[in-house]
Amino acid sequence: MEYLELFLKSIFIDNMVFAFFLGMCSYLAVSKKVSTAVGLGAAVIFVLAITVPLNFLLDKYILKEGALVWLGEEYADYDLSFLTFILFIATIATMVQLVEIIVEKFSPSLYNSLGIFLPLIAVNCAILGGSLFMQQKEFATISHAAVYGVGSGIGWFLAILAIAAIREKIRYSNIPAPLRGLGITFILTGLMAIGFMSFGGMLTGGDEEEKKETKAAQVEIEETTKKVAENTNVTILK
């Protein structure tokens, strides 16, 4: 259940495009046709599914303060967190090169359709964002990181697939001249983001411990407020 909740949250609630607006360059440029959108979306899923767990291992066993303790007690005080961006991007760039080689080998037409945007996955904000969010959320195991990576990739895939399908249809619509092209695309993206916000209430009732802590804090605040009010009334009467 925990993995399913994390998976659904990463797709619908923490969607890379509609919640954080990451990876918008590729999202806007490659979403003119469904065929190219599917190809790029699949590549993003693959890269996120591989790089997020790999970067989890890098963060846990190399980058964090004290992570190098497995090499010996003399390395316990080492902190290599300043290398986070460099190593994360190096991992991402390696995986993107692998994807580029595979796509060029097995689907030259898709490779030509994607053009410069395939190698640009290496600097796609959504890819790096997945690893940085993974680090921020402090997942306990690599399986959590893998589920989050796959879910984030599927979320980005659904976003670019949806906008590509809509853009193919609205070509035949009578859109006002000032809104044609990116104008109407931005409006549609905003409306879709509002729609995805409705998923925010799907999985908010699961953390009972957090709800108990919140309720206890509210009771404490109310009691403190009452005491302050009583003391104030006593002081005024005096």
C-alpha positions in Angstrom: 0.0 0.0 0.0 2.9 2.3 0.8 4.4 1.8 -2.6 1.1 2.3 -4.4 0.5 5.5 -2.5 3.9 6.8 -3.4 3.4 5.7 -7.0 0.1 7.5 -7.4 1.3 10.6 -5.6 4.3 10.9 -8.0 2.0 10.6 -11.0 -1.0 12.8 -10.1 -0.3 14.9 -7.1 3.5 15.7 -7.5 3.3 15.7 -11.3 6.5 17.2 -12.7 4.7 19.3 -15.2 1.5 20.3 -13.6 2.7 20.6 -10.0 6.2 22.0 -10.5 6.3 23.0 -14.2 9.6 21.2 -14.7 10.7 20.1 -18.2 8.6 22.7 -19.9 11.1 23.2 -22.8 10.7 19.7 -24.2 7.0 19.6 -23.1 6.2 22.6 -25.3 8.5 21.8 -28.2 7.9 18.1 -28.8 4.2 18.0 -28.1 3.0 18.9 -31.6 2.5 15.3 -32.5 1.4 12.3 -30.4 3.9 10.0 -32.0 6.9 12.1 -31.0 5.4 12.8 -27.6 5.1 9.1 -26.9 8.7 8.5 -27.9 10.1 11.3 -25.7 7.8 10.4 -22.8 9.0 6.8 -22.9 12.6 8.0 -22.9 12.0 10.2 -19.9 10.4 7.3 -18.0 13.4 5.1 -18.8 15.9 7.8 -17.7 14.1 8.6 -14.5 13.6 5.0 -13.6 17.3 4.4 -13.9 18.8 7.6 -12.6 16.7 8.2 -9.5 17.7 4.8 -7.9 21.4 5.3 -9.0 21.5 8.8 -7.5 19.9 7.4 -4.4 22.8 5.0 -4.0 25.3 7.9 -4.7 23.7 10.1 -2.1 23.4 7.4 0.5 26.9 5.8 0.2 29.1 8.7 -1.1 27.6 12.2 -0.9 25.9 12.5 2.5 27.8 13.6 5.6 29.2 10.4 7.1 28.2 8.3 4.1 31.8 7.1 3.6 31.9 5.4 7.0 31.7 2.0 5.1 35.3 2.7 4.0 36.5 3.0 7.6 35.9 5.1 10.7 38.5 7.7 9.6 36.1 8.7 6.8 33.1 9.2 9.0 33.5 13.0 9.1 33.7 13.4 5.3 30.9 15.4 3.6 30.8 15.4 -0.2 27.4 16.9 -0.6 28.9 19.8 -2.5 29.4 17.3 -5.4 25.7 16.5 -5.6 24.8 18.4 -8.7 28.0 17.3 -10.6 27.5 13.6 -9.9 23.7 13.6 -10.4 24.1 15.3 -13.8 26.9 13.0 -14.8 24.7 10.0 -14.0 21.8 11.5 -16.0 24.0 12.4 -19.0 25.3 8.8 -19.1 21.8 7.4 -19.2 20.7 9.9 -21.8 23.6 8.8 -24.1 22.5 5.2 -23.7 18.9 6.1 -24.6 20.1 8.1 -27.6 22.2 5.2 -28.9 19.2 2.8 -28.4 16.7 5.0 -30.2 19.1 5.8 -33.1 19.7 2.1 -33.5 16.1 0.7 -33.3 14.0 3.7 -34.4 15.8 6.1 -36.7 12.6 7.9 -37.7 11.8 8.7 -34.0 15.4 9.8 -33.5 15.1 12.2 -36.4 11.7 13.5 -35.2 13.0 14.2 -31.7 16.1 15.9 -33.1 18.1 18.0 -30.6 15.5 17.4 -27.8 16.7 13.8 -27.2 20.2 14.7 -26.0 18.7 17.7 -24.2 17.0 15.3 -21.8 20.3 15.4 -20.0 19.5 19.0 -19.0 15.8 18.5 -18.6 14.7 20.0 -15.3 12.3 17.2 -14.7 15.1 14.6 -14.8 17.3 16.4 -12.3 14.3 17.4 -10.3 13.4 13.8 -9.8 16.8 13.1 -8.2 16.7 16.3 -6.1 13.2 15.6 -4.9 14.3 12.0 -4.0 17.1 13.5 -2.0 14.8 16.0 -0.3 12.2 13.3 0.6 14.9 11.1 2.2 13.5 7.7 1.1 14.5 4.8 3.3 15.2 2.2 0.6 16.2 2.1 -3.0 12.9 0.5 -3.9 11.1 3.7 -2.7 13.4 5.7 -4.9 12.7 3.4 -7.9 9.0 3.6 -7.5 9.2 7.4 -7.2 11.4 7.6 -10.4 9.0 5.4 -12.4 5.9 7.3 -11.2 7.5 10.7 -11.9 8.4 9.5 -15.4 4.9 8.3 -16.1 3.4 11.5 -14.8 5.6 13.5 -17.2 4.6 11.1 -20.0 0.9 11.5 -19.3 1.3 15.3 -19.3 3.1 15.5 -22.7 0.8 12.8 -24.2 -2.3 14.7 -23.1 -1.2 18.1 -24.5 0.0 16.5 -27.7 -3.4 14.9 -28.3 -5.2 18.2 -27.6 -2.8 20.2 -29.8 -3.4 17.8 -32.7 -7.2 18.3 -32.4 -7.2 22.1 -32.0 -5.3 22.5 -35.3 -8.7 22.3 -36.9 -10.4 24.7 -34.4 -11.0 28.4 -35.0 -8.6 29.8 -32.4 -8.1 33.6 -32.2 -4.9 34.7 -34.1 -3.1 36.1 -31.0 -3.5 32.8 -29.1 -2.3 30.4 -31.8 0.7 28.3 -31.1 2.3 28.6 -27.6 -0.5 31.0 -26.4 -3.2 28.4 -26.4 -0.8 25.8 -25.2 0.0 27.7 -22.1 -3.6 28.3 -21.4 -4.4 24.5 -21.8 -1.4 23.6 -19.6 -2.8 25.9 -16.9 -6.2 24.4 -17.1 -4.8 20.9 -17.0 -2.7 21.9 -14.0 -5.9 23.1 -12.2 -7.5 19.7 -13.1 -4.6 17.8 -11.6 -4.8 19.8 -8.4 -8.1 18.0 -7.8 -6.1 14.8 -7.2 -4.6 16.4 -4.2 -7.3 15.1 -1.9 -6.9 11.5 -3.1 -4.3 10.3 -0.6 -4.4 12.9 2.2 -6.1 10.8 4.7 -3.6 8.0 5.2 -1.1 9.3 7.7 -2.8 8.8 11.1 0.3 9.6 13.1 0.6 13.0 11.5 -3.1 13.7 12.1 -2.8 12.8 15.8 0.2 15.1 16.1 -1.7 17.9 14.4 -4.7 17.5 16.7 -2.5 17.4 19.8 -0.8 20.6 18.7 -4.2 22.3 18.1 -5.4 21.2 21.6 -2.2 22.6 23.2 -2.6 25.9 21.3 -6.2 26.2 22.5 -5.3 25.5 26.1 -2.5 28.1 26.0 -4.9 30.6 24.5 -7.4 30.0 27.3 -4.7 30.4 30.0 -3.5 33.7 28.5 -7.1 35.0 28.3 -7.8 34.0 31.9 -4.6 35.7 33.1 -5.4 38.8 31.1 -8.9 39.0 32.6 -7.5 38.6 36.1 -5.0 41.4 35.5 -7.7 43.7 34.2 -10.0 43.0 37.2 -7.1 43.8 39.5 
